[in-house]
Amino acid sequence: MFIPSEFAEQRDSVINAILAQYPLATLVTQSDQGLAANHIPILPDGDLHYGDDHICGGRLIGHIARRNQLVDICQEESKVLVIFQAADGYISPNWYPTKAEHHKYVPTWNYQAIHFHGTIRFIHDAKGKGAIVGKLTKFFEDKTNGKQGWKMAQAPRDYLAKQIDNITGFEIDLTGYFAKSKLSQNRDKVDFDNVVTNLNQAGNHDLARAMTNLDDDSS
């Protein structure tokens, strides 16, 4: 991913927030049959550790349908790329008040994206798959329904066992990452502020909020 220095995202808290808020990731794999991309909810399994030189430690987890051919074409410990993308949006030159001075502006696109590199390992045993499903279910149910969240124990045991038998779990051990927040950091304040205003007026509040949070240097 091309990352000009002004758009490099180095705040651990922002990266973790994107993973939590936008968990539908793109899992990219390479095999003898070429490139493949699958869109899958993926979560960290515990805390991730971000180091210098784009080094990353920790693990991501998820699952796919058992009949997904990925499990047949992708070898164990193969290198993979996992892409998370947050809110994005078109930025019009009309949103820059300074445009009237020289008209030297063109349209652009604002977005945030995180790329993780790692190696994949597939989980086939019922206990391992159940653990992955349990972690994902708890996260999403807590986020969606709070204390009223659905629990796996509410499903009939034989039905749940059949559903788990129909999936394949996976773990991705992480080795590196690249994070980018392209959020008009290279614009004058008056232009920057007006972009935020126009995004909010257009209903793209998540992208506008990401821009206003740029001064948050927590990590």
Secondary structure, 3 states (H helix, E strand, C coil): CCCCHHHECCCHHHHHHHHHHCCEEEEEEEECCEEEEEEEECEECCCCEECHHHEEECEEEEEEECCCCHHHHCCCCCEEEEEEEEEEEEECHHHCCCHHHHCCCCCEEEEEEEEEEEEEEEECCHHHHHHHHHHHHHHHHHHHHHHHCCCHHHCCHHHHHHHHHCEEEEEEEEEEEEEEEECCCCCCHHHHHHHHHHHHHCCCHHHHHHHHHHHCCCC
